[in-house]
Amino acid sequence: MQLVMKWVKLEVTLPKHDFVHQIKVEGRKLCMVRDGNRLFSVQNNCPHAGGILSGGWCKNGYLICPIHRWEYHLETGRGAAGQGDYIDVYPVEEQEDGIYIGFKAGWLKRLFR
Ligand code: FES
């Protein structure tokens, strides 16, 4: 079965330098990260104890939660060894007319209700 993606265009302008920011997509908060020349979008709440991941920072391809410093891989969402958890990651595409974040069809209803 092929996954159907819905792409949502961001309504914000993002810096060209590295950053970790909270953004809103259709009213929902996400964590947006630029690490080098790559953009990532992940859930904004840490699964450990609810820390706000957009208050964290990047290190060696991982997003670090500012509360207890648990680490999540920016590409896979997997927690570092021993954590046994993960965060949701959303594909990001930079097009000529803007930046888009992809959501699996059906997820939008669940995410944005
Ligand atoms: S709340 Fe994020 S590591 Fe504990």
Backbone and ligand atoms as CSV (ligand in chain L), in Angstrom:
chain,resi,resn,atom,element,x,y,z
A,1,MET,N,N,0.841,-1.188,0.000
A,1,MET,CA,C,0.000,0.000,0.000
A,1,MET,C,C,0.879,1.242,0.000
A,2,GLN,N,N,0.593,2.150,-0.914
A,2,GLN,CA,C,1.389,3.374,-1.013
A,2,GLN,C,C,0.874,4.425,-0.046
A,3,LEU,N,N,1.816,5.054,0.652
A,3,LEU,CA,C,1.436,6.110,1.581
A,3,LEU,C,C,1.105,7.382,0.827
A,4,VAL,N,N,0.010,7.996,1.191
A,4,VAL,CA,C,-0.361,9.275,0.592
A,4,VAL,C,C,0.084,10.364,1.546
A,5,MET,N,N,0.849,11.315,1.008
A,5,MET,CA,C,1.329,12.424,1.827
A,5,MET,C,C,0.555,13.688,1.496
A,6,LYS,N,N,0.283,14.447,2.518
A,6,LYS,CA,C,-0.270,15.787,2.311
A,6,LYS,C,C,0.838,16.766,2.676
A,7,TRP,N,N,1.161,17.665,1.742
A,7,TRP,CA,C,2.241,18.631,1.952
A,7,TRP,C,C,1.641,19.971,2.326
A,8,VAL,N,N,2.115,20.513,3.430
A,8,VAL,CA,C,1.622,21.798,3.922
A,8,VAL,C,C,2.739,22.825,3.785
A,9,LYS,N,N,2.429,23.936,3.100
A,9,LYS,CA,C,3.429,24.996,2.905
A,9,LYS,C,C,3.532,25.831,4.169
A,10,LEU,N,N,4.781,26.098,4.606
A,10,LEU,CA,C,4.983,26.929,5.788
A,10,LEU,C,C,4.672,28.376,5.472
A,11,GLU,N,N,4.078,29.036,6.445
A,11,GLU,CA,C,3.731,30.441,6.276
A,11,GLU,C,C,4.743,31.348,6.965
A,12,VAL,N,N,5.874,30.793,7.386
A,12,VAL,CA,C,6.900,31.575,8.072
A,12,VAL,C,C,8.175,31.585,7.237
A,13,THR,N,N,8.996,32.605,7.468
A,13,THR,CA,C,10.308,32.664,6.834
A,13,THR,C,C,11.323,32.125,7.827
A,14,LEU,N,N,12.138,31.199,7.373
A,14,LEU,CA,C,13.118,30.573,8.265
A,14,LEU,C,C,14.500,31.143,8.018
A,15,PRO,N,N,15.303,31.260,9.078
A,15,PRO,CA,C,16.669,31.750,8.907
A,15,PRO,C,C,17.494,30.801,8.041
A,16,LYS,N,N,18.516,31.333,7.421
A,16,LYS,CA,C,19.410,30.512,6.591
A,16,LYS,C,C,20.500,29.850,7.427
A,17,HIS,N,N,20.717,30.364,8.643
A,17,HIS,CA,C,21.743,29.774,9.514
A,17,HIS,C,C,21.123,28.663,10.374
A,18,ASP,N,N,21.966,27.929,11.072
A,18,ASP,CA,C,21.484,26.847,11.939
A,18,ASP,C,C,20.558,27.393,13.018
A,19,PHE,N,N,19.498,26.673,13.314
A,19,PHE,CA,C,18.558,27.100,14.349
A,19,PHE,C,C,17.753,25.916,14.841
A,20,VAL,N,N,17.118,26.094,15.993
A,20,VAL,CA,C,16.091,25.177,16.512
A,20,VAL,C,C,14.950,26.081,16.948
A,21,HIS,N,N,13.817,25.997,16.253
A,21,HIS,CA,C,12.699,26.912,16.499
A,21,HIS,C,C,11.388,26.151,16.620
A,22,GLN,N,N,10.499,26.746,17.344
A,22,GLN,CA,C,9.113,26.265,17.333
A,22,GLN,C,C,8.388,26.952,16.184
A,23,ILE,N,N,7.615,26.181,15.435
A,23,ILE,CA,C,6.765,26.759,14.399
A,23,ILE,C,C,5.348,26.246,14.610
A,24,LYS,N,N,4.420,26.886,13.950
A,24,LYS,CA,C,3.042,26.418,13.984
A,24,LYS,C,C,2.613,26.042,12.579
A,25,VAL,N,N,2.056,24.862,12.452
A,25,VAL,CA,C,1.526,24.405,11.176
A,25,VAL,C,C,0.061,24.071,11.411
A,26,GLU,N,N,-0.785,24.826,10.763
A,26,GLU,CA,C,-2.234,24.655,10.917
A,26,GLU,C,C,-2.614,24.609,12.399
A,27,GLY,N,N,-1.997,25.497,13.168
A,27,GLY,CA,C,-2.346,25.636,14.575
A,27,GLY,C,C,-1.615,24.691,15.520
A,28,ARG,N,N,-0.824,23.775,14.968
A,28,ARG,CA,C,-0.124,22.796,15.794
A,28,ARG,C,C,1.358,23.155,15.904
A,29,LYS,N,N,1.916,23.031,17.103
A,29,LYS,CA,C,3.323,23.364,17.319
A,29,LYS,C,C,4.220,22.188,16.932
A,30,LEU,N,N,5.250,22.517,16.151
A,30,LEU,CA,C,6.273,21.553,15.765
A,30,LEU,C,C,7.628,22.161,16.052
A,31,CYS,N,N,8.640,21.339,16.073
A,31,CYS,CA,C,10.014,21.803,16.230
A,31,CYS,C,C,10.688,21.740,14.863
A,32,MET,N,N,11.241,22.878,14.443
A,32,MET,CA,C,11.911,22.967,13.142
A,32,MET,C,C,13.391,23.194,13.397
A,33,VAL,N,N,14.216,22.480,12.637
A,33,VAL,CA,C,15.658,22.525,12.866
A,33,VAL,C,C,16.377,22.695,11.534
A,34,ARG,N,N,17.335,23.625,11.501
A,34,ARG,CA,C,18.280,23.635,10.369
A,34,ARG,C,C,19.634,23.268,10.955
A,35,ASP,N,N,20.212,22.207,10.411
A,35,ASP,CA,C,21.518,21.729,10.846
A,35,ASP,C,C,22.383,21.636,9.593
A,36,GLY,N,N,23.261,22.610,9.406
A,36,GLY,CA,C,24.024,22.672,8.157
A,36,GLY,C,C,23.081,23.047,7.036
A,37,ASN,N,N,23.101,22.278,5.965
A,37,ASN,CA,C,22.207,22.602,4.847
A,37,ASN,C,C,20.934,21.753,4.858
A,38,ARG,N,N,20.623,21.120,5.990
A,38,ARG,CA,C,19.444,20.259,6.053
A,38,ARG,C,C,18.401,20.809,7.011
A,39,LEU,N,N,17.140,20.672,6.607
A,39,LEU,CA,C,16.024,21.081,7.437
A,39,LEU,C,C,15.302,19.849,7.963
A,40,PHE,N,N,14.872,19.918,9.212
A,40,PHE,CA,C,14.128,18.824,9.825
A,40,PHE,C,C,12.906,19.387,10.533
A,41,SER,N,N,11.870,18.590,10.580
A,41,SER,CA,C,10.683,18.941,11.354
A,41,SER,C,C,10.311,17.734,12.203
A,42,VAL,N,N,10.154,17.968,13.492
A,42,VAL,CA,C,9.847,16.877,14.423
A,42,VAL,C,C,8.790,17.354,15.410
A,43,GLN,N,N,8.257,16.410,16.171
A,43,GLN,CA,C,7.294,16.802,17.207
A,43,GLN,C,C,7.989,17.716,18.203
A,44,ASN,N,N,7.219,18.558,18.885
A,44,ASN,CA,C,7.827,19.561,19.762
A,44,ASN,C,C,7.870,19.136,21.218
A,45,ASN,N,N,7.159,18.070,21.583
A,45,ASN,CA,C,7.149,17.640,22.981
A,45,ASN,C,C,8.026,16.409,23.157
A,46,CYS,N,N,8.884,16.459,24.139
A,46,CYS,CA,C,9.771,15.333,24.420
A,46,CYS,C,C,8.956,14.187,25.020
A,47,PRO,N,N,9.136,12.961,24.508
A,47,PRO,CA,C,8.363,11.838,25.041
A,47,PRO,C,C,8.793,11.427,26.452
A,48,HIS,N,N,9.951,11.894,26.895
A,48,HIS,CA,C,10.418,11.511,28.225
A,48,HIS,C,C,9.530,12.120,29.302
A,49,ALA,N,N,9.464,13.451,29.331
A,49,ALA,CA,C,8.669,14.100,30.378
A,49,ALA,C,C,8.062,15.412,29.899
A,50,GLY,N,N,7.886,15.525,28.576
A,50,GLY,CA,C,7.152,16.666,28.049
A,50,GLY,C,C,7.948,17.943,27.844
A,51,GLY,N,N,9.278,17.854,27.891
A,51,GLY,CA,C,10.097,19.042,27.606
A,51,GLY,C,C,9.799,19.589,26.218
A,52,ILE,N,N,10.043,20.872,26.050
A,52,ILE,CA,C,9.817,21.508,24.756
A,52,ILE,C,C,11.098,21.403,23.933
A,53,LEU,N,N,11.051,20.549,22.923
A,53,LEU,CA,C,12.262,20.249,22.160
A,53,LEU,C,C,12.793,21.457,21.407
A,54,SER,N,N,11.923,22.403,21.048
A,54,SER,CA,C,12.401,23.585,20.321
A,54,SER,C,C,13.224,24.503,21.223
A,55,GLY,N,N,13.289,24.208,22.514
A,55,GLY,CA,C,14.197,24.929,23.415
A,55,GLY,C,C,15.553,24.253,23.506
A,56,GLY,N,N,15.724,23.183,22.750
A,56,GLY,CA,C,16.964,22.416,22.814
A,56,GLY,C,C,17.967,22.851,21.759
A,57,TRP,N,N,18.880,21.942,21.434
A,57,TRP,CA,C,19.933,22.251,20.487
A,57,TRP,C,C,20.355,20.976,19.763
A,58,CYS,N,N,21.175,21.147,18.721
A,58,CYS,CA,C,21.645,20.014,17.914
A,58,CYS,C,C,23.075,19.657,18.271
A,59,LYS,N,N,23.340,18.346,18.180
A,59,LYS,CA,C,24.711,17.881,18.384
A,59,LYS,C,C,24.882,16.563,17.625
A,60,ASN,N,N,25.783,16.571,16.677
A,60,ASN,CA,C,26.116,15.355,15.911
A,60,ASN,C,C,24.885,14.667,15.315
A,61,GLY,N,N,23.974,15.450,14.756
A,61,GLY,CA,C,22.799,14.879,14.107
A,61,GLY,C,C,21.653,14.543,15.044
A,62,TYR,N,N,21.810,14.866,16.314
A,62,TYR,CA,C,20.761,14.613,17.302
A,62,TYR,C,C,20.191,15.927,17.814
A,63,LEU,N,N,18.907,15.906,18.136
A,63,LEU,CA,C,18.263,17.025,18.818
A,63,LEU,C,C,18.299,16.707,20.317
A,64,ILE,N,N,18.791,17.649,21.090
A,64,ILE,CA,C,18.956,17.440,22.527
A,64,ILE,C,C,17.830,18.160,23.261
A,65,CYS,N,N,17.118,17.434,24.106
A,65,CYS,CA,C,16.063,18.042,24.913
A,65,CYS,C,C,16.706,18.880,26.017
A,66,PRO,N,N,16.189,20.094,26.236
A,66,PRO,CA,C,16.829,20.977,27.224
A,66,PRO,C,C,16.569,20.564,28.676
A,67,ILE,N,N,15.619,19.671,28.922
A,67,ILE,CA,C,15.271,19.365,30.315
A,67,ILE,C,C,16.232,18.344,30.931
A,68,HIS,N,N,16.312,17.154,30.355
A,68,HIS,CA,C,17.205,16.127,30.910
A,68,HIS,C,C,18.244,15.671,29.894
A,69,ARG,N,N,18.290,16.384,28.772
A,69,ARG,CA,C,19.314,16.155,27.741
A,69,ARG,C,C,19.236,14.782,27.074
A,70,TRP,N,N,18.048,14.222,26.985
A,70,TRP,CA,C,17.908,13.022,26.165
A,70,TRP,C,C,18.053,13.449,24.708
A,71,GLU,N,N,18.464,12.500,23.869
A,71,GLU,CA,C,18.834,12.813,22.492
A,71,GLU,C,C,17.957,12.046,21.498
A,72,TYR,N,N,17.587,12.737,20.428
A,72,TYR,CA,C,16.752,12.126,19.391
A,72,TYR,C,C,17.382,12.377,18.022
A,73,HIS,N,N,17.519,11.295,17.256
A,73,HIS,CA,C,18.131,11.413,15.942
A,73,HIS,C,C,17.209,12.220,15.032
A,74,LEU,N,N,17.769,13.223,14.370
A,74,LEU,CA,C,16.931,14.123,13.569
A,74,LEU,C,C,16.336,13.439,12.337
A,75,GLU,N,N,17.007,12.442,11.788
A,75,GLU,CA,C,16.483,11.781,10.583
A,75,GLU,C,C,15.474,10.695,10.927
A,76,THR,N,N,15.783,9.905,11.931
A,76,THR,CA,C,14.931,8.743,12.243
A,76,THR,C,C,13.978,8.991,13.400
A,77,GLY,N,N,14.294,9.951,14.250
A,77,GLY,CA,C,13.502,10.207,15.446
A,77,GLY,C,C,13.847,9.289,16.608
A,78,ARG,N,N,14.700,8.324,16.367
A,78,ARG,CA,C,15.055,7.354,17.409
A,78,ARG,C,C,15.821,7.994,18.561
A,79,GLY,N,N,15.455,7.600,19.771
A,79,GLY,CA,C,16.196,8.046,20.928
A,79,GLY,C,C,17.570,7.398,20.960
A,80,ALA,N,N,18.498,8.029,21.651
A,80,ALA,CA,C,19.853,7.481,21.766
A,80,ALA,C,C,19.805,6.132,22.474
A,81,ALA,N,N,20.899,5.395,22.372
A,81,ALA,CA,C,20.988,4.061,22.967
A,81,ALA,C,C,20.585,4.097,24.435
A,82,GLY,N,N,19.714,3.162,24.802
A,82,GLY,CA,C,19.287,3.061,26.185
A,82,GLY,C,C,18.015,3.817,26.507
A,83,GLN,N,N,17.624,4.742,25.635
A,83,GLN,CA,C,16.397,5.511,25.914
A,83,GLN,C,C,15.142,4.703,25.603
A,84,GLY,N,N,15.182,3.978,24.495
A,84,GLY,CA,C,14.043,3.143,24.128
A,84,GLY,C,C,12.811,3.935,23.724
A,85,ASP,N,N,13.005,5.130,23.194
A,85,ASP,CA,C,11.845,5.904,22.750
A,85,ASP,C,C,12.167,6.591,21.421
A,86,TYR,N,N,11.229,7.339,20.925
A,86,TYR,CA,C,11.425,8.022,19.645
A,86,TYR,C,C,10.505,9.234,19.581
A,87,ILE,N,N,10.807,10.105,18.623
A,87,ILE,CA,C,9.913,11.231,18.330
A,87,ILE,C,C,9.442,11.107,16.885
A,88,ASP,N,N,8.307,11.703,16.599
A,88,ASP,CA,C,7.804,11.719,15.224
A,88,ASP,C,C,8.629,12.698,14.400
A,89,VAL,N,N,8.986,12.278,13.201
A,89,VAL,CA,C,9.689,13.151,12.270
A,89,VAL,C,C,8.822,13.313,11.019
A,90,TYR,N,N,8.891,14.482,10.424
A,90,TYR,CA,C,8.086,14.790,9.247
A,90,TYR,C,C,9.014,15.225,8.114
A,91,PRO,N,N,8.819,14.713,6.918
A,91,PRO,CA,C,9.694,15.107,5.810
A,91,PRO,C,C,9.531,16.582,5.475
A,92,VAL,N,N,10.654,17.187,5.088
A,92,VAL,CA,C,10.666,18.610,4.732
A,92,VAL,C,C,11.226,18.739,3.321
A,93,GLU,N,N,10.587,19.565,2.511
A,93,GLU,CA,C,11.097,19.838,1.170
A,93,GLU,C,C,11.153,21.329,0.945
A,94,GLU,N,N,12.321,21.778,0.467
A,94,GLU,CA,C,12.466,23.180,0.090
A,94,GLU,C,C,12.221,23.285,-1.400
A,95,GLN,N,N,11.162,23.995,-1.770
A,95,GLN,CA,C,10.837,24.211,-3.182
A,95,GLN,C,C,11.103,25.684,-3.517
A,96,GLU,N,N,11.047,26.023,-4.781
A,96,GLU,CA,C,11.284,27.411,-5.184
A,96,GLU,C,C,10.297,28.373,-4.538
A,97,ASP,N,N,9.082,27.909,-4.332
A,97,ASP,CA,C,8.056,28.802,-3.784
A,97,ASP,C,C,7.904,28.690,-2.275
A,98,GLY,N,N,8.730,27.912,-1.618
A,98,GLY,CA,C,8.631,27.841,-0.167
A,98,GLY,C,C,9.026,26.488,0.388
A,99,ILE,N,N,8.790,26.336,1.672
A,99,ILE,CA,C,9.161,25.116,2.389
A,99,ILE,C,C,7.889,24.344,2.736
A,100,TYR,N,N,7.926,23.046,2.486
A,100,TYR,CA,C,6.764,22.196,2.722
A,100,TYR,C,C,7.101,21.103,3.730
A,101,ILE,N,N,6.129,20.786,4.569
A,101,ILE,CA,C,6.254,19.662,5.495
A,101,ILE,C,C,5.204,18.628,5.112
A,102,GLY,N,N,5.635,17.376,5.073
A,102,GLY,CA,C,4.742,16.301,4.665
A,102,GLY,C,C,4.154,15.551,5.852
A,103,PHE,N,N,2.883,15.258,5.745
A,103,PHE,CA,C,2.186,14.471,6.768
A,103,PHE,C,C,1.486,13.316,6.080
A,104,LYS,N,N,1.553,12.160,6.703
A,104,LYS,CA,C,0.835,11.023,6.149
A,104,LYS,C,C,-0.648,11.333,6.186
A,105,ALA,N,N,-1.320,11.020,5.096
A,105,ALA,CA,C,-2.764,11.268,5.053
A,105,ALA,C,C,-3.420,10.537,6.210
A,106,GLY,N,N,-4.343,11.173,6.841
A,106,GLY,CA,C,-4.984,10.582,8.006
A,106,GLY,C,C,-4.347,11.096,9.284
A,107,TRP,N,N,-3.026,11.352,9.236
A,107,TRP,CA,C,-2.354,11.888,10.409
A,107,TRP,C,C,-2.798,13.313,10.682
A,108,LEU,N,N,-3.063,14.062,9.602
A,108,LEU,CA,C,-3.432,15.467,9.801
A,108,LEU,C,C,-4.649,15.582,10.689
A,109,LYS,N,N,-5.637,14.731,10.444
A,109,LYS,CA,C,-6.837,14.785,11.279
A,109,LYS,C,C,-6.493,14.482,12.733
A,110,ARG,N,N,-5.625,13.434,12.890
A,110,ARG,CA,C,-5.252,13.037,14.253
A,110,ARG,C,C,-4.387,14.109,14.912
A,111,LEU,N,N,-3.425,14.657,14.148
A,111,LEU,CA,C,-2.508,15.636,14.704
A,111,LEU,C,C,-3.170,16.964,14.988
A,112,PHE,N,N,-4.051,17.374,14.113
A,112,PHE,CA,C,-4.559,18.742,14.160
A,112,PHE,C,C,-6.005,18.835,14.591
A,113,ARG,N,N,-6.481,17.879,15.328
A,113,ARG,CA,C,-7.860,18.008,15.784
A,113,ARG,C,C,-7.920,18.841,17.050
L,1,FES,S1,S,11.779,15.948,29.281
L,1,FES,FE1,FE,13.090,15.692,27.606
L,1,FES,S2,S,14.706,14.541,28.376
L,1,FES,FE2,FE,13.357,14.673,30.037
